[in-house]
Amino acid sequence: MNGLSNRVSPPQTPYILIQSSREGTLSYSQTRYTNQHKIIHQVCEVIVSIEFYGNPTIKSHKMAKAFEIRFNDSWASEQFAQYSNILFPLYSDDMKNMPYLDDDQQYADCYIVDAHFEYHTEVGMCQDSAKMIAMQVNSVDNKE
């Protein structure tokens, strides 16, 4: 929560906080060329931490468990397929209870789930590249 470092209080519960926590490489990069660009494609794993903050009416463990069940089912793949062709859900870790002290120094109702995604990223660089060689052939008369 970047706002907490600026002394901004968190929103009213229940709420969900989503943060990217880690990224790692799943495969070697692949390079392709166009007339003007060099494009590097790499497949990465992105781990997103999702924190569920509950209240007496809506408990955080119920929100986290509902997310975990849906994410580890085909439902997540179907949802992401509608909106993205670069981000694919893989699996989520088991939910964990996360002790969190609120503004009143009371333990808040909070569970966390780490969701793993496959991310297809591309980086393009301007580059002059030759796709073909054109040569002009001139006829030479044989004069003896």
N, C-alpha and C positions, 0 to 999 in steps of 0.2 A: 504494500500500500504506500505508494509514493506520497500521498497526501498526508499521512501520519507524521512524516518527518517535518512537515511544515505546520504541525500542530492543527491540522484539520481533523475534526472528529469523524469517525466512521459513520456510514449511513445507519438508519434505523434497521434493526433486524426484522425479518430475515433478509439476508443478502448473500450473494455469491461473489467471490473474488477470484479472478483468473489471471495467472502470471506464467509466462514462459520461464522455466527453471533451468533447462539444459538443452544442448543440441550436440549431436554427434554424427559422424559420417557412417553411412551404411554401405557405400560402395565407392569405388574409384570414380573419378570424374570422366566424362566422355566429352570429346570436343568435336564440333562440326563447324564448317566454314560456309559463309555466304560471300557474295561479291565484295562486301564492305566490312563484314564483321567476323570475329571469332567468337563462338558461343560455347560456353562451358556448362554442361549439365551435370548436376550432382544430386544423389539421393541421400537425404539426411533423416535422422530420427530426432524429433522434437518432443521434449517432455514438458507438458503443461501441468502446473499445480493448480488444482481447483479447490478453493476453500469454501466450505458451506457454513454460514453463521446462522444459527437458529434462534428461536425464542420459545416461550412456553407453549404457544399454539402450534408452531411449525418447527419440529425438532430437526437439528442439523443432520443427525445420523439417518433420518428418513430421507432427507433430500439427497445425501451422499449415496445411500444404498440404491435409491431409484436411478440416479445417474449411472452408478457402477453397473447395474443390471442392463440398462439400455445400451451403454457404451460397449459392453462386451458381447452384445447381440448383433445380429445383422442390421438392426434399426439404425445404428450409428453410420454404418457404411451407406445405407440408403439415403440418409439425410444429407451426408456430405457429398454424395454423388450428384445431388441436385444443384449444388452451389459451387463446387470446386473441382478442378482437375489437377491440382497440385498438392492437395492436403488430404491424406487418407488415414482414418482411424485404425490403429493396430489393436491395442488392448489397454486396460487400466489396471493399476495395482489395487490391492485391497485397501479399503478406506482405513484411515488411522485417526484416532482421537488426538486433537492438537490443543494442549492447554494454552489458553489465551486470556490475559488479564485485560478487562475493559477499563474505561475511564474511572470507574468507581473501585478499581482494584479487586473486582470480583471475577471469578473464572467464567468465561463466556462459553456458550454451547457452540463448539466448533469441531468439524471433521474435515479431513483433507483427502483428496483422491489425486493421484498422479496419472494423467492420461498420456499415452504414447501415440505419436502420429508419425507417419511417413510423409516427408516433405520433399517435393521435387523442385529444386531451385535451378535457375539459369542466370548466368552472368554473361553479358555481351560486351565485347571490346571492339572499338573501331580498329580496323586493320585492312591494309591493302593486301589482297590475296589473288593469286592467279588461278583461274579455273580452267583456262585453256591457253594454248600458245598459238598465236597466229603468225604465219610466216608467208612472206610474199616470194613466189618462185618466178624467176625470170629465165626465159629461154636464151641459151647462148649458142650463137651460130658457130659451127665448126668451120673455120677458114684455114685451109692448108696452104 
